[in-house]
Structures are given as C-alpha cells and as structure tokens.
C-alpha cells in the first residue's frame, strides 16, 4: 500500500513531517509516495490574505509560533537553524530537481539532504550551485541533472503535479492520504495512523 505524501521544501512543517513520516508508518509495511508540489500554486487565493495577516500577528502569538516549531523539531529529532525562518528562497528549482532524482531512482539520497540544506543549514535552495551540489551528492551528474531540472519539461511537470494535488483537494503541506481520506499537517499523523489501522483491518 502506498501513502501519498505531498510536500514543498519551502515549508518547515513539511520538513519536520518528512523527518519522521517513514519511521512513523514503517510498522504497517506501507511505502511513502513522496510527491513534490509548489505551495505558491496550491495555496487557495483566500489563504494568501490569511498568510499576510499571519505575518502581522501579535508579538505573543508570533513568539509562540516560533517556539511551537522549535518544540516539534526537538520531538522529531530534526535540526533547525535559527536563520532558516528568516530566509525566503523559492523552492521551485529544488522541487524540479527532486523529480529528476525521483526519475533516476535516487530520490531519498537527494530529498533528505535537500530538506536539511533548507532548514538545518539555512542554504539558499534557489541557488543553482546549491542544487547542483545536492544532485551530485545524490550520485547524479550534478550539472547534467541540473540542466534537466531547469528544462521547460520539468517546469511544466512541477506545475502539473501541483495542479493534480489541487484536484485531489490538497491546499497545504504536508498532506498525506490513507485511501481517500486526507490528512493535512505534521500533527495529523496520529489520526492518519488510526485510519491506516482501519484500512489494514
């Protein structure tokens, strides 16, 4: 059984969820089907206004939001750079490179270091040089893989992946599915596990 897992490298909660999703569901013998997408496409228009409003939240709530992320990172055993949240690099190129790595059969060798580069090391994931080094590290010819990642084919493909996510009902990251049941958020794993138990009888 496959469990689709939709994510964007731009999302810290998707990073934390990615750090634990395979181990959390391992005892069910399921395969996590990692599906990169772009929140800039998936997010509903009304959410853009809400996102802007969240940026102007009060000092206490803003401080709590940062602490909440830190608490979850500690729970997940995930390293989180204090500089990472201040950065806003676009994740499109990294997502397109993830698809290239997926096609080459070395997705995990790319994916986990890519998320670490963004959130644990606070590297500029929009920089082609950074993406090239991650592709090299995954065992690919970095420059050739980067060239393909930048191609019109991959630009169209990540947009298509994002539109397919929308058609399925996805509006944020991380999102996973157990059958037709959708679970959004790093903190929904326990509920997803309940439905996986039901699905497994």
N, C-alpha and C positions, 0 to 999 in steps of 0.2 A: 504494500500500500504506500502511495506517495502522499506527502503532506506539502502542498504548495506554500511557499514562504515568500511573500512579496516584501521587498526592501529597497531603500535608497541609501547610498553611502553618506548622504548629507544628514541623515537622521541619527542622533545619538542613541535614541531608544531602539532603533533597528540594530545598531552596533551591539548594544547590551543583549538584545534578544538573540542575535547571531552568535554571540559568545557561548550561549547555553542551549540553543534550540536542539542541536543534535544529541547532546548528552541527556537532555530532559526527556526526550521521547525515545531514546535508544532501546529501552527495555520492551518496547512494542514491536521492534523489528521493522519500523517504517523507514522510508527514505525521505529525507527533507529535500524537496524540489525547490532550490533557490531560484527566484525569479526577480532579476533586477528591473527597476522601473524608475521613473522620474516623478518626484512629488510635485514638481513645478507644473506637470501636465495633469497628474491625478487629482490634486487638491481641488475641491469644489470652489467656484468663484466666491461664494459667501465666506468660505474659510479664509480667503485672503484677507478680508476685512477683520475677521476674528484674530488672525495671526498678527495683524498690525496692532489690534487692540491689546493683545497679549504682550507685545513689545513695550507697551506703555503701562503695564501693570504696576501696582503699588510696590514700594520698597520691600515690605514684609513678604508679599507673595513672590516677588522676584527672587529674594534671598532663599525662600523655601524651595522654589523650583530648582535652584542650583544645588541645594542640599539634597533634595529628593533624587536627583541624578547621581550625586556622589554616593548616597546610601545604596542605590541599586547597583552601581558599579562595584561597590565593595561586596555586595551579596553575590554578584555574578563572577567575582574574581577578575574583573576587567580593569585594565589600566586606563585612566582617563586624564589626559593632560589638561591643566588649568587654562592653557592657552587655546585649546581646541574650540571652545564655545565662542571665543571672540573672533574666530575666522569664519568666513562665509564663501569658501571656494565652490564653484559649480561642480556638480558631480557627474555631469553628462559624459565626459570623456572616460572617466573611471568605469561607469556603467557599461559603456560600449566596449571597453577593454575586457570587462568581466564576461561579456557574451563571446568575445574572441577566445578567451581562456576556456569557457564552457565548451565551445566547439572543438577545442584541441584536447579536451579530456583532462585538463589540469585546473579546473575551476577552484577547488579548495586551496590549492597551492598559491593561487592568486588572491582569492576572496578574503581570507583571514588576515594576511599581511596588508591588504588594501584598507580594510576597516581599521586596522591598527595604525596605519600611516595617517589616516584622517583624525582619529580620536585619541590614540595613545601617544602619537609622535607629533601631532599638530603640523603635518606636512601639507603643502599646497597640492591637493589632488587634482587641481585643474592644470597643473604644470605638466606638459608632455614629457619632460625629462623624468619627473617622479613616476608617472605612469609607465614609461619605458623601463625604468629600473624594476618596477613591480612585475612587469611581464617577464623580464629577464630572470628575476628571482623565482618565477613560477616554472622555469625551464623552457620558456619560449625564446625565439629570437626576438628580442625586445623591439628593435627598430622595424622589423617586418610586421610584427604583431601590432605595433602602434600605428603603422601606416594603414593597416586594415581597420583598426578601431576608429580611425579618423575618416574612413571612406563614407560616401553617401549611403552605401548599403547598410552600414551599422547605424548611421544617423536615423535612417528610416526604420530600422529594426527596433531600436530602443523606444522610438515613438509608438510603434505598433504594439510593442509589449506593454507600454503604459496605457494605451487605449484598450487593449484586451483586459487589463486589470480593471479599468473603469467599467467595462461591460459586465464584469463579474461582480461589481458592487464595491470594489476597493476604493477607499477615499483617503487612506493614510498608511503610515508604516510604523512598525511592522504589522503585516496582516498575514494570517495563515488560515487554511481551510482544512476542516475534517469533513470529508464528503462535501455536502453543500452548505455546511454550517461555517460561517465566517467569524473569525476572532481577531479583533484589532487591538494591538498594544502589547508591549512587553509584559504587562501584568495580567494578561488573559491566559497564560499558559495553563494554569490550574483548571480553568473551565474547559479549555481545549482538551486537556487530558481526560476530563470526565466524559466528553463526547467521543474521544478515541476509545475509551474503555467500552462505551456502549456499542460503538461500531465493531469492536473486536469480540463482542459477545461476552 
